[in-house]
Amino acid sequence: MTRKITVVTSGIGVPSSTRLLADRLAAATTAALAENGVNAEVEVVELREHAHELVDAVLTGFVAPGLRPVVDAVVGADGLIAVTPTFSASYNGLFKLLFDALEDGALDGKPTLIAATGGTGRHSLALEHAVRPLMAYLHAVVVPTAVFAAPEDWAGGAAGVPALDRRIARAAGELADLVAARPAAAAADPFADPVPFEQLLRGE
């Protein structure tokens, strides 16, 4: 039994603490699924690599061919891990652009783990007052534990410090339980619900 986990990270730096957190969450989720007898196929999407295509998708209402694999990876995932840096007490623009580009209902019932990084611990509130409401609006099923990593959480090096390790393990376990309990997601069909040509001409 195999389940697909898509990891979306909207970090803008290279290297990025946001990507580091995303990788650790993916590894912990893979391990938790293995404990349930489920194999995980993980795909990581770096939104910074698709920035221009995301802007075009929102402006035109049309997902260009270069962006289609990203959208399909999110829509077709059995579980989603969404990680963003926090700027001005909220998610960054790249993160929001992706979810603006999705069709209505794309995340209905999708098991989702949310996480963020930030310059100080007080930015952790952004997960509950910005990221979680966004996912609730999109009808995703968000696990109870959100994971925030501040600079001090990386003080222990790559292995992290115990508090961050515990949060990652708890959130990954919650996501794995949801994913393992559900049937595998059906593959996305790009021709199932085409946008009418007249609507494209109107720029809607």
C-alpha positions in Angstrom: 0.0 0.0 0.0 1.5 3.3 -1.1 0.3 6.9 -0.4 1.5 10.1 -2.1 2.7 13.0 0.1 3.2 16.3 -1.5 5.3 18.9 0.3 4.9 22.5 -0.6 7.5 24.9 0.6 7.5 28.7 -0.2 10.9 29.6 1.2 12.7 32.2 -0.9 16.3 31.7 0.2 18.8 29.0 -0.8 19.5 27.3 1.5 16.2 27.9 3.3 15.1 27.0 6.9 11.6 26.6 5.5 12.9 23.8 3.2 14.8 22.3 6.1 11.6 22.1 8.2 9.7 20.7 5.2 12.2 17.9 4.7 12.1 17.0 8.4 8.3 16.9 8.4 8.4 14.7 5.2 10.9 12.3 6.8 8.9 12.0 10.0 5.6 11.5 8.1 7.3 8.8 6.0 8.5 7.0 9.1 5.0 7.3 10.8 3.3 5.9 7.7 5.8 3.0 7.7 4.7 2.2 11.2 1.2 1.8 9.8 2.4 -0.5 7.1 2.1 2.2 4.4 4.8 3.2 1.9 5.2 6.9 1.2 6.0 8.5 -2.2 7.1 12.0 -1.4 7.2 14.9 -3.9 8.6 18.3 -2.8 7.5 21.5 -4.6 9.7 24.6 -4.3 7.3 27.4 -5.1 10.2 29.9 -5.7 10.9 27.9 -8.9 7.4 28.6 -10.2 7.0 32.3 -9.1 6.3 33.8 -12.5 4.0 31.0 -13.5 2.0 31.4 -10.3 1.5 35.1 -10.9 0.5 34.4 -14.5 -2.1 31.9 -13.3 -3.7 34.3 -10.9 -3.7 37.1 -13.5 -5.1 35.0 -16.4 -7.1 32.4 -14.5 -5.3 29.7 -16.5 -2.7 27.2 -15.3 0.1 27.1 -17.8 1.7 23.8 -18.8 4.7 24.5 -16.7 2.6 24.9 -13.6 0.3 22.0 -14.2 2.5 19.4 -12.6 2.6 21.4 -9.4 -1.2 21.8 -9.3 -1.6 18.1 -10.1 0.9 17.1 -7.4 -1.2 19.1 -4.8 -4.6 18.0 -6.0 -3.6 14.3 -6.4 -1.8 13.9 -3.1 -3.1 11.7 -0.3 -1.6 14.1 2.2 -0.3 17.6 2.0 2.5 19.3 4.0 2.4 23.0 3.5 5.3 25.1 4.9 5.7 28.9 4.6 8.0 31.5 6.1 6.2 34.2 8.0 6.4 37.8 6.8 4.4 40.7 8.5 2.6 38.2 10.7 1.3 36.0 7.8 2.2 33.5 5.1 4.3 34.9 2.2 2.9 35.8 -1.2 4.2 32.7 -3.0 2.3 30.5 -0.6 -1.0 32.3 -1.2 -0.6 32.4 -4.9 -0.5 28.6 -5.1 -3.8 28.2 -3.3 -5.4 31.1 -5.3 -4.5 29.2 -8.5 -6.3 26.0 -7.4 -9.8 25.2 -8.6 -12.7 25.3 -6.1 -12.9 22.1 -4.2 -9.3 21.0 -5.0 -8.5 20.5 -1.3 -11.8 19.2 -0.1 -11.1 16.7 2.7 -7.4 16.7 2.0 -5.3 15.6 5.1 -3.0 18.6 5.6 -0.1 19.5 8.0 0.7 23.2 8.3 4.1 24.5 9.3 6.0 27.8 9.3 9.3 29.4 10.1 10.0 32.9 11.3 12.5 35.2 12.8 11.1 35.1 16.3 8.8 32.7 18.3 6.0 35.3 18.4 5.4 34.7 14.6 4.1 31.3 15.5 0.6 32.8 16.0 0.5 33.2 12.2 -0.2 29.5 11.9 -3.4 29.8 13.8 -4.7 33.2 12.7 -3.6 33.0 9.0 -2.6 29.6 7.7 -5.2 27.4 9.5 -8.1 29.7 8.5 -6.9 29.6 4.9 -6.9 25.8 4.9 -10.3 25.7 6.6 -11.8 27.9 4.0 -10.4 25.5 1.3 -12.0 22.6 3.2 -8.8 20.8 3.9 -8.6 18.6 7.0 -5.8 20.1 9.0 -4.1 18.1 11.7 -4.4 19.5 15.3 -0.6 20.1 15.7 0.9 22.9 13.7 4.7 23.2 13.6 6.6 26.4 13.9 10.4 26.7 13.9 12.1 29.9 15.2 15.9 30.4 15.0 16.4 29.1 18.5 14.7 25.8 17.4 17.7 25.1 15.2 20.2 25.6 18.0 20.9 21.9 18.2 22.0 21.8 14.6 20.5 19.5 11.9 19.1 17.2 14.6 17.2 20.1 16.2 16.3 20.5 19.8 13.9 18.1 21.7 11.0 20.5 21.7 11.0 20.9 17.9 11.6 17.1 17.5 8.5 16.4 19.6 6.3 18.8 17.6 7.5 17.4 14.3 6.9 13.8 15.4 3.4 14.6 16.8 2.2 16.4 13.7 3.7 13.8 11.4 1.9 11.1 13.3 -1.4 12.9 13.1 -1.0 13.3 9.4 0.0 9.7 8.9 -3.0 8.4 10.8 -5.4 10.5 8.6 -3.7 9.4 5.4 -3.5 5.7 6.3 -7.2 5.7 7.2 -8.3 7.0 3.8 -8.4 5.3 0.4 -5.7 6.4 -2.1 -6.5 9.6 -4.0 -7.6 9.3 -7.6 -5.2 10.6 -10.2 -6.0 14.1 -11.4 -7.6 14.3 -14.9 -6.6 17.6 -16.6 -9.5 17.3 -19.0 -12.2 16.4 -16.5 -13.4 20.0 -15.9 -12.0 22.3 -18.7 -12.4 26.1 -18.4 -14.8 27.3 -21.2 -13.0 29.2 -23.9 -15.4 32.1 -23.6 -14.5 32.5 -19.9 -10.8 32.5 -20.8 -11.5 35.3 -23.3 -13.2 37.3 -20.7 -10.2 36.9 -18.4 -12.3 35.3 -15.6 
